[in-house]
């Protein structure tokens, strides 16, 4: 069949737009990797080494648990409010809102560095910094999904995996710095890293090519003008009851995960390790996230997202059990290696799953609810009860409780995670060139 001049011209337009979108996707993946890398190295300093920093400021385990749990409680209030505003606002962009929150964190970090070592000031500022940091995490995912829902095929998993590698390197580096110079090295490192967080978020933008209505339909690009009114929180909860059960399961699943991360220095010391061993353990878990996250775009084509969430939930439980049974540093390292098929699998799977499950006008809210569950609720309960359990009964009993709660969370995940119901496609398109060339009113043979 010989192509007419018009057909050749349309094919050139389609191929050109595909090349442009692929190029934009590669740039956005790298920029998203920059965001994730800078965010997670800052989190490594301010959150993962929180117990080390606060111990050096004469805080007890229970007090450390209170600070981090109160930060999680505050984030539970902030996340739905920010998400609802982002879903409804037509004038203020999500990126602008995030940058405002980041400058607040930066200001608080400078205050923490300059002000004297007051117990009250450290407590208040540390709570505020971590609450905002917890709030920002799911918003980064929403920022990426905004472009993906506009037809840009960026690799979310690879970008997130770059953050894991950066976290791994920072864990070793910061563990070395703390051993060499003491816990006072943590805050300057955080401030330097946070400048990169602000810069990376500012740079995360791309102008998308203008497409005809037919091309938008062919690529499945969603129109912002078609956006319906976002639901209020109560309506959202009532309309997504099974999702709420899933969130409870996620919170219980992450209970032991947060216990282990927050009190890893105590776990290490209990088996004869130190802050350097803690840094190595964190780097092992973070480095092993990259292969799973980078390859997730291929994995999800073979295995359904709902199944991947259930598989990862099982290995969260296994990881908690091995940590409980660990009697030396090597076994703690082994337990952290299960990050490969627990957290690393769950993170992209849950982001994609919620994006498919929740209607478009409530997607930022849906992603934020993930943050409320795995950071807010889980963080509150794990840090508050973990510090008390640690001071009262010791590491073993704390990890036993964590393992039991996580196992129950696994059961809830099995019961609540179902395949999302997708809207049927009205007209399968066999040939995009033919579709674009069809005259208005022309009929087409139905696809059999």
C-alpha positions, 0 to 999 in steps of 0.5 A, spaced: 500 500 500 502 506 497 502 512 502 499 518 500 502 525 502 497 526 507 499 520 510 506 520 510 505 527 513 501 525 519 506 519 520 511 524 521 507 528 526 506 522 530 513 519 530 516 526 532 511 527 538 513 520 540 520 522 540 519 528 543 515 525 549 520 520 550 525 525 550 521 529 555 520 522 559 528 521 560 529 528 562 523 528 567 526 521 570 533 524 571 530 530 574 525 526 579 531 522 581 535 528 583 529 530 587 529 523 590 536 523 591 536 530 595 530 528 599 532 521 601 539 524 603 536 529 607 532 524 610 537 520 612 540 525 616 534 528 620 530 522 620 534 516 620 540 519 624 535 522 629 536 517 635 543 518 634 543 526 634 538 526 640 541 521 644 547 526 643 543 532 646 541 527 652 534 525 650 532 518 652 529 513 648 522 514 650 523 522 649 525 520 642 519 516 640 515 522 643 518 527 638 518 522 632 511 520 633 508 527 635 511 529 628 507 523 625 501 526 628 502 533 625 503 530 618 497 526 619 493 533 619 497 536 614 497 531 609 490 531 608 489 539 608 495 540 603 492 534 599 485 537 599 488 544 597 492 541 591 486 537 588 481 543 589 486 549 587 486 552 580 491 558 581 497 555 586 500 549 583 503 543 587 510 545 586 509 552 588 506 549 595 511 544 596 517 549 595 513 554 600 514 548 605 521 547 603 523 554 605 519 553 612 524 547 613 530 550 611 528 556 616 527 551 622 533 547 620 538 554 620 534 556 627 536 549 630 543 550 628 544 557 631 540 556 637 542 554 644 541 547 646 535 548 649 531 541 650 524 545 649 527 548 642 530 542 640 523 538 641 519 543 637 523 544 631 525 537 630 517 535 630 516 541 625 521 539 621 520 532 621 512 533 620 513 537 614 518 532 611 513 527 612 508 531 608 512 532 602 514 525 601 507 523 598 507 530 594 513 528 590 509 522 588 503 526 586 508 531 582 511 525 578 504 522 577 501 529 574 506 528 568 505 520 567 497 522 567 499 527 561 502 521 557 509 522 559 512 515 560 517 517 565 520 511 569 518 512 576 521 506 579 528 508 576 527 515 579 525 513 586 531 508 586 536 513 585 534 516 591 535 509 594 542 509 592 543 516 594 541 514 601 545 508 601 551 512 600 549 517 605 548 512 610 555 510 610 558 517 609 554 520 615 556 513 619 563 515 618 562 522 620 559 521 626 564 516 628 569 521 627 566 528 629 560 526 633 553 527 632 554 535 631 556 533 624 549 531 622 545 538 622 550 541 617 550 535 613 542 536 613 542 543 611 547 542 605 542 537 603 536 540 603 539 546 599 539 540 593 532 538 595 529 546 594 533 546 587 531 539 585 524 541 586 524 548 582 528 544 576 522 539 576 518 542 570 517 541 563 513 544 557 509 539 554 508 539 546 501 542 544 497 536 541 491 536 537 484 533 540 485 526 536 492 525 538 490 527 545 485 521 545 490 516 541 495 517 547 490 517 552 492 524 555 487 527 560 485 534 560 485 538 566 479 542 563 475 535 564 477 535 572 471 534 576 470 537 583 474 534 588 471 530 594 471 533 601 475 528 606 469 525 609 466 523 602 472 520 600 473 516 606 465 513 605 466 512 598 473 508 599 471 503 605 476 498 602 481 503 601 481 505 608 482 497 610 488 497 606 490 503 609 490 500 616 493 494 613 499 498 611 500 502 617 500 495 621 505 493 616 510 499 616 509 499 624 516 494 624 519 497 619 519 504 622 521 501 629 527 498 626 529 504 622 528 509 628 531 504 633 536 501 629 542 504 633 539 500 639 538 494 635 545 494 633 548 495 640 544 490 642 548 485 638 555 488 639 555 493 633 555 501 633 553 507 629 558 505 623 555 498 623 548 502 623 550 506 617 552 499 613 546 496 614 542 502 612 546 502 606 545 495 604 537 496 605 537 502 601 542 500 595 538 493 594 532 498 593 535 500 586 534 494 582 527 492 584 525 500 583 528 501 576 526 494 573 519 495 576 516 498 570 518 491 567 515 487 573 508 490 573 507 488 566 508 481 568 505 481 575 499 485 577 500 491 582 495 488 587 499 481 587 506 485 588 503 489 594 501 482 597 508 479 595 511 485 598 507 485 605 509 478 606 516 479 606 515 485 610 513 480 615 519 476 614 524 482 615 521 483 621 521 476 624 529 475 622 530 482 625 527 479 631 531 473 631 538 476 629 543 475 634 549 478 631 551 484 626 551 480 620 544 477 621 541 484 622 544 486 615 541 480 612 534 482 615 535 489 612 537 485 605 529 483 605 528 491 603 529 488 596 522 485 596 519 488 601 519 496 601 522 496 594 517 493 591 511 496 595 513 503 594 512 503 586 506 498 587 502 502 591 503 508 588 501 505 581 495 502 584 492 508 588 493 512 581 489 506 578 484 505 584 482 513 585 478 517 581 483 523 577 480 528 581 482 525 588 488 522 586 493 527 590 488 526 596 489 518 595 497 518 594 497 523 601 493 517 604 498 513 603 503 517 607 498 518 612 498 510 613 505 509 612 508 515 615 503 518 620 499 512 623 505 507 623 510 513 625 506 515 631 504 508 633 511 505 632 515 511 635 511 512 641 510 505 643 517 503 641 521 508 645 517 506 651 517 498 650 525 499 649 526 503 655 521 498 659 522 491 656 528 492 651 530 490 644 527 483 644 520 485 646 520 491 642 521 487 636 516 481 638 511 486 638 513 489 631 513 482 628 506 481 631 503 487 628 506 487 622 503 480 621 496 482 622 497 488 617 499 482 612 492 479 613 489 486 612 492 487 606 490 480 603 483 481 605 483 489 602 487 489 596 483 488 590 484 489 582 482 496 580 476 496 576 478 500 570 473 504 565 472 500 559 475 503 552 469 505 548 473 504 541 479 500 540 484 504 535 487 499 530 491 504 526 493 511 529 494 514 522 487 511 519 484 514 525 487 521 524 485 521 517 478 519 517 473 525 515 468 527 520 462 523 520 465 517 516 464 510 519 469 505 521 468 497 521 467 495 528 473 491 531 472 484 532 
